[in-house]
Structures are given as C-alpha cells and as structure tokens.
Amino acid sequence: MRFDTIIIGGGLAGLVAGIKLTSEGQKCAIISSGQSALHFFSGSFDLLGYNGTNEIDNPIEAIAGLDAKHPYAKLGASTVAALANEAKDFFASMGVRLNGDASANHYRISPTGELRKTWLTLDKHFACDSLESLSLGKTLILNIDGFLDFHPHFLSDGLKRQGVDCHVASVTIDELQRLRTSPTEMRSANIAKVLHKDDAIVRLTEKIAEKSQGFDTVILPSVFGIYDSLMENYLVERLKCNVKLVSTFPPSAPGIRLQMALKQRFQNLGGVYMLGDMVTNGHFEGNRLMDIHTANHKDIPFEADNFIIATGSFFSHGLQAHLNSICEPIFNLDVTASGERQQWFDQNVFETQPYMSFGVVTDSNLHPQIEGQSVENLYAVGSLLESANCLKEASGAGVSILTALKAANNILKR
Ligand SMILES: Cc1cc2nc3c(=O)[nH]c(=O)nc-3n(C[C@H](O)[C@H](O)[C@H](O)COP(=O)(O)OP(=O)(O)OC[C@H]3O[C@@H](n4cnc5c(N)ncnc54)[C@H](O)[C@@H]3O)c2cc1C
C-alpha cells in the first residue's frame, strides 16, 4: 500500500498533521494502535503556562528562556506565534470554538479547584483572563447525583479562596438514577449518551433551571455531548444565568468529542484511519525510511514518500522504559534520557519528574535521528519529543498541535 504520507499515531498531533496534509491534496494514512490522551482532555489547550513555579502571562515572550532542545526553541518564537494563529484558524474551520490567545494566557479551573494558566479553552468552559476579572457573582456548583468524577467541594474551596460566593447542590432525572446501579456505569461518557436520548436533556435542563434560580452563575460538569455540542448550546440558551462547564475526571466527554470530530474530518477529506493496528518496524535505505510494517498486516509493507511519527510519550507507549534504558520502540530513534534509573524520577510526586522531559531527539526541521544521523523523510511530532515537560510547564497540546502543523508545512513545501 502506497501513500504520500503515513502518520504513525492517531492522537491530537497525528490527526492535526493528517488533516492539514489531506486538506492540501495529499493521500494520507494514519495508523493508530489505540485511543489517545484526548480522552483525558481538560477542555483547554496549553501552550506554555509555567516557568518552574512562576506563571507565564505571555507564552511567546517566554520562549526566549527555554532550553535550546525544547520544541518551541527549535521552531523559534516567531514561528510558534504564526503556527499558534494557524492552529486557531484550523479548529475554527472545523467548527470547534476556542477562546484565548497565544500572547496572553488565561486561567482555567482544574477538577481539583486550582486555577491554571492555559492558552485556548473550549467555548462555554470555565475561563477567566485574570483573578481580578473573576466576576461570577452568586455561584452554584451543581453536580449530578452520584457522579463521582466531579468534585464540587474542591471547586468550591478553590473559588472561595478567590472570594467567590459559592454554593453546592446536585440534580438528577430518572434515566441518570438508573446508571447508579453500578458505579462503573456512572461515568461522563455514559451520562452524555443517556442525555442524548429522547427528551432527557430537556427534563434535566428544567431541573437545573429550578435549582439555579437566584444564582448569577451555575457551574456544571462537562458531560453534555460526546457527539456534538448541541446539548451545551441548548443548556446555555435555556438557563437564565451564566453557564460554565468544568472538565471532570476521565474520561473526558469534550475530549472524546474532539477526537471523534478530528477523525471524522480526516476521513471526510479522504484520509485512511486504521485504528487498532500497531506499527512494529521500518525499512531504511541510507537516511530515508522506505516502508513500515504493522502487527496486523505483517509482511505487507506500507510505503510513502514521507512519514510522521506521533506515537506520544510513555502514556501511549511512544516511549518505553526498560530496567536501565529508555527507548523509542519502533525505529529505535535517538532519545534523551539522562542518568541512572534512580535519577529518572523524584520520590515526591509533586516535584518535577525528570522522565517527563525525556523524548526523541530531532533537528530544527523535526527530523529524528538514528545514531546521530537525521532521517530526511521522517518527522517526529507531539508529546514524543524531548525536553518539553507538559505537566510542569503546561505545554502539552501546544507542542502537539504546533509541531504537527510545522511537520505538515515542511512536507508540503517539499
Ligand atoms: C493523561 C493526559 C492528559 C492530558 N491532558 C492535557 C490537556 O488537557 N491539555 C493539554 O494541553 N495537554 C494535555 N496533555 C498533554 C498531551 O500530551 C497533549 O495534549 C496531546 O493530546 C498529546 O497528543 P499526541 O498526539 O502527541 O500523543 P497521544 O495522544 O498520546 O497519541 C499517541 C497515539 O499514538 C498511538 N501509538 C503509540 N504507539 C503506536 C504504534 N507503535 N503504532 C501505532 N500507533 C501507536 C497511540 O495509540 C495513540 O493513539 C495530557 C497528557 C496526558 C498523558
């Protein structure tokens, strides 16, 4: 099977690259072994939120202070700024409404009630530009009865610390009560599915409207839609107060929705998405990758002019830790991993974890290397890359989206 470009990994990075390339007329395939980190999505894309423990207000200006190996440092601040604008247009063209700007981080609220700096937040989700502008008025945090993946008291504590007048209550309808017979059923994706049926959302909205009388703002768990955002729109139209959604513990309903929308967009553009197959190895001639093999297709090679590897970090098995070494398991690409095993992590889970910055080494054009030699038709993108500690610096989605766009643009230029 032959394609213009084959992308290994169908998470945020792989799909963004695939959509960009197919929309410019390329024949592309994405091969993905499983689901992605989007199923854990907070509702916000981070670009660069923190320098150590210090908050970053302007991510573009902060790029100058990054290590030279960081993906943003390799791209350069002006390219990051241009790609960040391209990313906003990219999602807008798919009908995904996001608020925020690369030159001025805003705050999102985490499921544990912490205000965190971020770049773009899904429309209708909690966001505020500054602590001074946090004007919610009298606020009700409303959970669904028995839903354990949303913690109103954590949120309330967090908001009360900022001076918000917060109250907590819960609401339900019969269909949702039935999910409670098993705690494993009472999850965000299942709640969203139940609300899609018949007039469940209409009745739940009526109950929410009753409870929220006399409040200026109602905060709800983000469980309104894994197929589309129609239920969110309905809620906002019907309720008389401000409505703010806050992401839940996983699975993330808006993350699943985003993953499905990206996949659908790629397929509508003619892309081939192969889910459940794993790329096992590749065949190189000189510094070019000629073809790859997968677990399901065994001896049948997949050939392409260009390849993109977007297999994620340890979480998605894009990187693997062995007793004394870290490797990229498909091609054995060069990775940065310093020190002995004991130095890969800090015993204190809240400290910076060195292993989070391990990743694949690339040159400035995102070509990875094998024994120091760049592979000229292979690009490495996303959370697989070295030096970005997505958790500590809040840079995850930004690195994935911008490096994916950059690799796609490089391929199109060739
Ligand atoms: C739990 C979690 C939550 C996060 N939440 C956020 C957030 O809310 N906001 C934010 O900005 N950042 C977040 N991040 C950072 C995150 O890394 C990025 O946002 C981004 O989604 C990562 O996308 P990716 O495509 O690089 O990797 P992934 O999403 O990990 O996707 C990699 C894909 O490659 C596939 N794959 C792996 N090996 C193979 C193989 N051999 N063959 C074929 N396919 C393969 C996997 O199955 C997977 O589908 C989070 C990270 C994690 C781990």
The ligand as an SDF file (V2000), in Angstrom:
LIG
                    3D

 53 58  0  0  0  0  0  0  0  0999 V2000
   -3.4730   11.8970   30.7520 C   0  0  0  0  0  0  0  0  0  0  0  0
   -3.0700   13.1160   29.9850 C   0  0  0  0  0  0  0  0  0  0  0  0
   -3.9040   14.2320   29.9460 C   0  0  0  0  0  0  0  0  0  0  0  0
   -3.5280   15.3780   29.2300 C   0  0  0  0  0  0  0  0  0  0  0  0
   -4.3590   16.4670   29.2070 N   0  0  0  0  0  0  0  0  0  0  0  0
   -3.9790   17.5790   28.5390 C   0  0  0  0  0  0  0  0  0  0  0  0
   -4.8270   18.7400   28.4700 C   0  0  0  0  0  0  0  0  0  0  0  0
   -5.9310   18.7390   28.9840 O   0  0  0  0  0  0  0  0  0  0  0  0
   -4.3770   19.8470   27.8240 N   0  0  0  0  0  0  0  0  0  0  0  0
   -3.1430   19.8900   27.2420 C   0  0  0  0  0  0  0  0  0  0  0  0
   -2.7600   20.9110   26.6930 O   0  0  0  0  0  0  0  0  0  0  0  0
   -2.3400   18.7890   27.2610 N   0  0  0  0  0  0  0  0  0  0  0  0
   -2.7150   17.6580   27.8900 C   0  0  0  0  0  0  0  0  0  0  0  0
   -1.8970   16.5480   27.9020 N   0  0  0  0  0  0  0  0  0  0  0  0
   -0.6560   16.5880   27.1740 C   0  0  0  0  0  0  0  0  0  0  0  0
   -0.8350   15.7180   25.8840 C   0  0  0  0  0  0  0  0  0  0  0  0
    0.3200   15.0300   25.7800 O   0  0  0  0  0  0  0  0  0  0  0  0
   -1.1910   16.5020   24.6440 C   0  0  0  0  0  0  0  0  0  0  0  0
   -2.2110   17.4120   24.8880 O   0  0  0  0  0  0  0  0  0  0  0  0
   -1.6330   15.7040   23.4230 C   0  0  0  0  0  0  0  0  0  0  0  0
   -3.0030   15.3040   23.4880 O   0  0  0  0  0  0  0  0  0  0  0  0
   -0.7460   14.5190   23.1230 C   0  0  0  0  0  0  0  0  0  0  0  0
   -1.0330   14.1570   21.8060 O   0  0  0  0  0  0  0  0  0  0  0  0
   -0.0820   13.2110   20.9570 P   0  0  0  0  0  0  0  0  0  0  0  0
   -0.7930   13.0120   19.6580 O   0  0  0  0  0  0  0  0  0  0  0  0
    1.2970   13.7380   20.9280 O   0  0  0  0  0  0  0  0  0  0  0  0
    0.0010   11.8260   21.7620 O   0  0  0  0  0  0  0  0  0  0  0  0
   -1.1150   10.8020   22.2330 P   0  0  0  0  0  0  0  0  0  0  0  0
   -2.3960   11.4740   22.4730 O   0  0  0  0  0  0  0  0  0  0  0  0
   -0.5040   10.0520   23.3500 O   0  0  0  0  0  0  0  0  0  0  0  0
   -1.3280    9.8480   20.9760 O   0  0  0  0  0  0  0  0  0  0  0  0
   -0.3820    8.9010   20.5470 C   0  0  0  0  0  0  0  0  0  0  0  0
   -1.0820    7.8590   19.7040 C   0  0  0  0  0  0  0  0  0  0  0  0
   -0.1140    7.0120   19.1160 O   0  0  0  0  0  0  0  0  0  0  0  0
   -0.5750    5.6610   19.1580 C   0  0  0  0  0  0  0  0  0  0  0  0
    0.5680    4.7500   19.0930 N   0  0  0  0  0  0  0  0  0  0  0  0
    1.5710    4.5740   20.0020 C   0  0  0  0  0  0  0  0  0  0  0  0
    2.4440    3.6360   19.5490 N   0  0  0  0  0  0  0  0  0  0  0  0
    1.9850    3.2180   18.3310 C   0  0  0  0  0  0  0  0  0  0  0  0
    2.4440    2.2670   17.3690 C   0  0  0  0  0  0  0  0  0  0  0  0
    3.5560    1.5300   17.5700 N   0  0  0  0  0  0  0  0  0  0  0  0
    1.7270    2.0830   16.2400 N   0  0  0  0  0  0  0  0  0  0  0  0
    0.5840    2.8070   16.0110 C   0  0  0  0  0  0  0  0  0  0  0  0
    0.1050    3.7240   16.8890 N   0  0  0  0  0  0  0  0  0  0  0  0
    0.7970    3.9330   18.0380 C   0  0  0  0  0  0  0  0  0  0  0  0
   -1.3520    5.5890   20.4650 C   0  0  0  0  0  0  0  0  0  0  0  0
   -2.2630    4.5270   20.4670 O   0  0  0  0  0  0  0  0  0  0  0  0
   -2.0390    6.9670   20.4890 C   0  0  0  0  0  0  0  0  0  0  0  0
   -3.2710    6.9240   19.8220 O   0  0  0  0  0  0  0  0  0  0  0  0
   -2.2690   15.3970   28.5790 C   0  0  0  0  0  0  0  0  0  0  0  0
   -1.4420   14.2590   28.6310 C   0  0  0  0  0  0  0  0  0  0  0  0
   -1.8300   13.1410   29.3020 C   0  0  0  0  0  0  0  0  0  0  0  0
   -0.9160   11.9450   29.3250 C   0  0  0  0  0  0  0  0  0  0  0  0
  1  2  1  0
  2  3  1  0
  2 52  2  0
  3  4  2  0
  4  5  1  0
  4 50  1  0
  5  6  2  0
  6  7  1  0
  6 13  1  0
  7  8  2  0
  7  9  1  0
  9 10  1  0
 10 11  2  0
 10 12  1  0
 12 13  2  0
 13 14  1  0
 14 15  1  0
 14 50  1  0
 15 16  1  0
 16 17  1  0
 16 18  1  0
 18 19  1  0
 18 20  1  0
 20 21  1  0
 20 22  1  0
 22 23  1  0
 23 24  1  0
 24 25  2  0
 24 26  1  0
 24 27  1  0
 27 28  1  0
 28 29  2  0
 28 30  1  0
 28 31  1  0
 31 32  1  0
 32 33  1  0
 33 34  1  0
 33 48  1  0
 34 35  1  0
 35 36  1  0
 35 46  1  0
 36 37  1  0
 36 45  1  0
 37 38  2  0
 38 39  1  0
 39 40  1  0
 39 45  2  0
 40 41  1  0
 40 42  2  0
 42 43  1  0
 43 44  2  0
 44 45  1  0
 46 47  1  0
 46 48  1  0
 48 49  1  0
 50 51  2  0
 51 52  1  0
 52 53  1  0
M  END
$$$$
